[in-house]
């Protein structure tokens, strides 16, 4: 099957080479063509619009920032829906509102076209390691058809249920991820205030029962000089997911107090002007609140 890819940001740049390595011919589009230069040089075909990508593909992926961007690339005048052939499948891997996912899927269904929501759980690190997971919502037969392609992206692929349910599950997973990372910063700051060195606190946590994959690669960012210049997920991007979780909790009448507390720490990061960093920088907020020097 010929594969199309719309949105070549940090995750798209990591997924396309995996698809190419698995033998798939990929046609791509991004709002800024310069970002695709390396992929084009490695053999990815370039298309001038999402519609052109769809016209050249059997399966089209998109990974973009938010719901408005999904609507634009999927339903716009030169959107994927205009070029997708009967029998082809559109897969959105963005983390957006489930309401938007269902609205877009409904528009595709009106034209007898299939859309799956398949948000990816992982960072550029886990993606490169081959450990990313994909959750899929939508038609089960369509899922089975595209499963071999999804397995080229990550080895853990799960059909969650009907349209929109995969996005709901991804938001729940990101809630857990966020709270875990924020609690990590709280624990390290507490240990530091008690006299434990930051290095020793990090080492102890990563050797304890509280260790996890995300802390394994993100935890060291809190050490002096180790915060990456290009964050895996900065405060603004991660807070977008927390707002989705808070909104989902409100609509469903399901309490999410820990998500609310984690979101407040993101507000504090922005207030202190450190929001350009990876969101593990919340550790710095705890230090300042506790009267520790920067």
Helices and strands as residue ranges (DSSP letters): E 3-6, H 10-21, E 26-29, G 33-36, H 37-41, E 45-46, H 50-55, E 59-62, H 67-75, H 80-83, E 89-92, H 98-110, E 114-117, E 120-121, H 124-129, E 133-137, H 140-153, E 156-161, H 165-193, H 198-206, H 213-218, G 219-222, H 235-252, H 257-271, G 279-281, H 282-289
